[in-house]
Amino acid sequence: MKEFILINKTKFFLLLRVTIIFTLGMGFISLLGQHEKSNIILVFPFMTQLLIHLYDFVEFQRMNKILNSQPFIRLTEIGLKKTYSDKTIKLISPKPILQGYVDNFPIKCEVENGILRITADINRDLTENSQKEKLISVFGKENVQYDLLGIGLIYDSLRQKRISFKDLIYELRQFIEIIKTEDLNNYDTKA
């Protein structure tokens, strides 16, 4: 809870200011118009803000629980570090992620809707169907995802429970090796 509050204090106070201004404006309008439902108009913005923060907190806890579960917490042993995404965007809650380099390749682990995704930051415009098919043939179609963020290995809740740390490292290194041999360039300049 303390971690969530410390990370989101800027967002919380920004939304509180916006809510107060909105509530004062609505209160002024309801006084001028002698609106019948003025109590609802005054309470609604605060209830909305409370629900937004409650939802963000539950999501934050769920993401932390998955990242802190075995075998994913042990990824810090091979060089990934816990950090937070979207820190600079004031209206979006930062999300916990693991980020770093494995075999000199940039990797990011993030959780969305209870599914952990290990993403290799590649230039997706340079990928060809044969390269995608190679990854799918090794890991399975349901375990590989392509989107604007790059190529990712997917670990749903069932797969998260079955995999050991040794198997996870093996899959991760195999994934990176395929990306390197298929010459899928990454955006990062460190590698």
N, C-alpha and C positions, 0 to 999 in steps of 0.2 A: 504494500500500500504506500509506504514512504517513498519507494523508488518511483512509483507512478505519479505521485504528487509533485515530487521534485522535478521530474522531467516535463510535466504538463503545467507548471505554475504560470508560465507566460500565457499559454492558451487559455487557462482558466480565468485569469484576470482580464484578458482581452474580451472574452465572451461575457464576463460579468459586466464590464463597462457597456458593451453593446446592449445587453439585456436591460440594464438600468435605463439607458437612454430610450430604448424601445418602449419599456414599461411606462416611463414618464410621459412619453408622447401619447401612448394609448390612454393613459389615465387622464391626460389633458383633454383628449378628444371625447372620452366618455363623460367627463364633467360638463363639457360644452353641450353635448347632445343629450345629456341625462339618459344615457344608455342603460337599459334594464340589466344587462349582463356584464356590468362593469367589473364585478369581482372576478369573473372568469377571465376577462381580458387582462386583468392585472396579474393573475396567478399563472396564466398559460406560459409566458416566456420563462419564468423561473422553473416551472415543471419541465419544460422542454430542455432547458440547459441541464437540469439534474439528470434527466433520462439519457442525454447525450454522454455526459461524463460517466454515468453508470455503465452504459454500453461499452465505452472506450476502456473502462477499468476491467470489465469482464473479459474483453478481447485481449487486453494486455496480459492478464493473468493466464489466459489459455495459451498464448504464445510463449510466455515464460515457462509454463509447465512443460510444453513440448520441447523447447530448446534445452531445458534443464533435465530432461529425461535421458535415460541410457538408450542408445549409445551416443546420442548427439552432443551431450555435455562434454564428452571426451574429445570432441573435435578441437577443443582449445589446446589439447596436448600436441597437436600437429601444426599449430600456428594460427588458427582462427581466433579472433577476439570478439567479445560481445560488445556491440555498439547499438546505436539507435538510428533508424531511418527517418527521413522527413523532419529533422531537427529544426531546419530553418523555416519551414512553412508554419505560420502561426495558427492556422485553423485546422490543421491535421495533427492528431496525436502521434508522437513518435512511436515506432514499433521496435521491439527488441529483435536484433538480427545477429548472426555470427558472420564475420567478414574477415578475409585475409587471403593468403596465398598458399596453395598446395602445389608442390612441384613447380614453383615460379609461375603459377597461373592464378589469376584473380577468381576467387570463389566467394559466393554469398549464400548463406542459409537463412531463409525467411519462412514464416508460417502465415498461411492464409486459409481461413475456413477450416482450421484443424489439420491442414495438410502441410507437411514440411517440404520445402523445395530447395534443392541445392542447385544454384545457378552458376553457370560459367558465362562470364561476360564476353560474348563474342559479337563480331559484326555480322548480324543476321542476314544482311543484304548479300553477303558473299557465300552463303550456304547454298548447296545444291541438293536436289532430291536424293542423289546417291549417298551423300554424307548423312542425311537424315535417316535414310534406310539402314545404314550401317549401325547407327546408334539404336534404332528401334529393334534391329535383329539381335543385338547383344542384350539390351535391357528390357525389351518388350514395349509395345505401343503404349500401354497404360502407365508405364513408368518414366516416359520421356515427354517433355512438354516444350513446345516452341512458342515464344511470344516476343513482344517488343523488348523484353529484358534480356533475352538470350536463349540459351538452351538449358533446360533444367531436368534434374532427376527428381522424381516425385516419390514421397514416402507418405502414403496415407496411413491411417491409424492401424490397420491390420499389418501392413508391411513394417511400420515402426516397431511393433511389438516383436516381430519375428527376427529382425536383423541384429547381429552381434556387431561389436565395434570392429572386430577384425574383418568381417564381411563388408561393413560400411567403408572402411579404408580401402579395401580391395576394389569395391565398385567405384569409389571416388577416383582412385588412381587409374583404373581402367577407363573411366569416363574422360579424364584429362588426357590420357594417352591417345585415345581415339580422336579427340579434338585436335591434338597436336599433329598426329599423323595424317589426318584429313585436311590439315592446313587451314583450319578455321581461325582466322586472325581475331585477336581480342582488341578491344578498344583501349585497354590499359597500356601505358608505355613502359611500365616497370619491367615487365617480363622480357 
